[in-house]
Structure formats: structure tokens, C-alpha cells
Amino acid sequence: MAYAVIRTGGKQYTVREGDSLNIERIDGDPGSTVTLTDVLMVADGDNVTVGTPLVTGAVVTAEIVEHGKGEKIHVFHYKAKVRYSKRTCHRQQFTRLAIRGITS
């Protein structure tokens, strides 16, 4: 089974055909196709191609399934003996992709 390591949103992901994964939000409408060209490695059986830093000509095609927000993260800052405390929250936006193909 072929797999690839891609880079998007400052993170690296291992993907296979048919996988679904959440990445940092990217532009596009649900149902549209996206090509990811930052491919760091492609492996197909015994043939492994590692890029320097990218694999030339390798492309991963994916379909945008949906956009959404992740779970709420509570951030609490506190300094002892100064009566300082501050509470904030954050929900990271994501895009769910369905991997359709890996070409090298």
C-alpha cells in the first residue's frame, strides 16, 4: 500500500489513499479537489523516495470534506502574590480532507 509524508500548516502528516485527516484550515469549498505539492517522502512497496527536501513531481490529491472548529482549549495565566489572573479560550479552525490519490 502506497503512502506519503506531506507538509501543510507547519506540520507533517503520513497519508494513505482513502484516509481522512484534519489539517490547519485551507481555502476551498467542501467537495472541491485540492493538490498538495509539499510531499517529503513517497513509499510504494519496496520503492521509497525521500526528497531533499521535497520529492520532485510528487503530488497528493485530496477532497475537502468539511471545515470546522476543534475542541475549546482553556488558557489560564496566573501570577502569585500580585493578584493577576487571566483566562482565555481558543478553538482552532480545521479542514477535513479525504485523500484520493498519491502520484510520484
Summary of the structure (lengths in Angstrom):
residues: 104
radius of gyration: 18.4
end to end distance: 13.9
largest distance: 61.4
contacts: 261
relative contact order: 0.30
helix: 0%
strand: 64%
